[in-house]
Amino acid sequence: MCDIDKEIFMKKKLLIGAILFIGSCTVTTFGASAYLLKGCNYNQVTGNYIKDGKEYAFGAMEDAMACAMYGMLPQIVTDRLGIFGDVESNMTATTIKLIDSNVRKSKERVANK
């Protein structure tokens, strides 16, 4: 790996770590929120995004992040997240997937206590 690749790799790791830390703190601090009551705006079966009663084939990364912060991102959305786009989009998608996974694991640990 050249020095530039190593620098980019380290920046990616730092970004993912920071987002995971902030996500964990946010979930812990604001565990019960209005968003949880409303639920995730993705259809659990089709993965379509629903807003104002209209169904769309895809939501935005921000919509996926909002669901991931509560561990509610449907698997069908997780599977397709980041398949298109540039390096930055793929990094964002990976971060969203990690957050969703970590929150789900945290919820399972709490439920099993």
Phi, psi and omega per residue, in radians:
M1 nan 2.393 3.082
C2 -1.449 2.964 -3.064
D3 -1.070 -0.618 -3.135
I4 -1.171 -0.746 3.114
D5 -1.092 -0.727 3.120
K6 -1.105 -0.705 3.131
E7 -1.134 -0.753 3.114
I8 -1.124 -0.747 3.119
F9 -1.051 -0.777 -3.141
M10 -1.140 -0.686 3.108
K11 -1.122 -0.678 3.104
K12 -1.092 -0.809 -3.136
K13 -1.095 -0.725 3.128
L14 -1.127 -0.759 3.128
L15 -1.089 -0.821 3.138
I16 -1.100 -0.764 3.115
G17 -1.064 -0.762 -3.133
A18 -1.129 -0.756 -3.134
I19 -1.150 -0.718 3.101
L20 -1.096 -0.724 3.123
F21 -1.112 -0.842 3.136
I22 -1.099 -0.734 3.118
G23 -1.068 -0.777 3.130
S24 -1.092 -0.754 3.121
C25 -1.111 -0.736 -3.132
T26 -1.104 -0.805 -3.130
V27 -1.120 -0.747 -3.140
T28 -1.128 -0.797 -3.076
T29 -1.235 -0.724 -3.055
F30 -1.974 0.710 -3.057
G31 -0.798 -0.882 3.136
A32 -1.744 1.984 -3.125
S33 -2.346 2.971 3.112
A34 -1.118 -0.525 -3.141
Y35 -1.106 -0.684 3.114
L36 -1.095 -0.650 3.131
L37 -1.171 -0.662 -3.131
K38 -1.333 -0.627 -3.133
G39 1.578 3.058 3.140
C40 -1.418 2.427 -3.070
N41 -1.456 0.233 3.067
Y42 -1.697 2.424 3.014
N43 -1.210 2.182 -3.060
Q44 -1.130 -0.444 -3.084
V45 -1.597 -0.907 -3.060
T46 -1.548 -0.421 -3.070
G47 1.418 0.058 3.103
N48 -1.221 2.603 -3.141
Y49 -1.622 2.343 -3.105
I50 -2.035 2.188 3.129
K51 -2.489 2.262 3.127
D52 0.918 0.670 3.089
G53 1.388 -0.050 3.118
K54 -1.812 2.509 -3.111
E55 -1.865 2.254 -3.123
Y56 -2.058 2.628 -3.119
A57 -1.109 -0.584 -3.103
F58 -2.438 2.656 2.975
G59 -1.809 -3.097 3.096
A60 -1.589 2.898 3.096
M61 -1.004 -0.620 3.136
E62 -1.109 -0.642 3.111
D63 -1.166 -0.737 3.114
A64 -1.130 -0.710 3.126
M65 -1.104 -0.708 -3.141
A66 -1.058 -0.705 3.111
C67 -1.253 -0.703 -3.120
A68 -1.104 -0.580 -3.127
M69 -1.071 -0.338 3.127
Y70 -2.024 0.161 3.120
G71 1.164 0.572 -3.053
M72 -2.012 0.190 -3.104
L73 -1.268 2.136 -3.126
P74 -1.078 2.558 -3.115
Q75 -1.029 -0.642 -3.132
I76 -1.112 -0.589 3.091
V77 -1.298 -0.733 3.108
T78 -1.014 -0.722 -3.109
D79 -1.109 -0.596 -3.083
R80 -1.715 -0.152 -3.087
L81 -1.125 2.141 3.073
G82 1.498 0.136 -3.121
I83 -1.280 -0.392 3.054
F84 -2.030 2.780 3.049
G85 1.988 3.096 -3.101
D86 -1.526 -3.028 -3.106
V87 -1.060 -0.727 -3.132
E88 -1.120 -0.737 3.100
S89 -1.087 -0.718 3.122
N90 -1.162 -0.638 3.075
M91 -1.120 -0.749 3.121
T92 -1.095 -0.766 3.129
A93 -1.075 -0.759 3.113
T94 -1.080 -0.725 3.119
T95 -1.102 -0.773 3.131
I96 -1.069 -0.757 3.128
K97 -1.092 -0.733 3.128
L98 -1.132 -0.731 3.125
I99 -1.089 -0.838 3.138
D100 -1.020 -0.794 -3.135
S101 -1.096 -0.790 -3.132
N102 -1.139 -0.692 3.130
V103 -1.166 -0.737 3.099
R104 -1.039 -0.774 3.122
K105 -1.098 -0.718 3.111
S106 -1.088 -0.741 3.109
K107 -1.092 -0.718 3.133
E108 -1.120 -0.709 3.114
R109 -1.100 -0.726 3.135
V110 -1.165 -0.733 -3.119
A111 -1.172 -0.501 -3.102
N112 -1.524 -0.020 3.132
K113 -1.390 nan nan
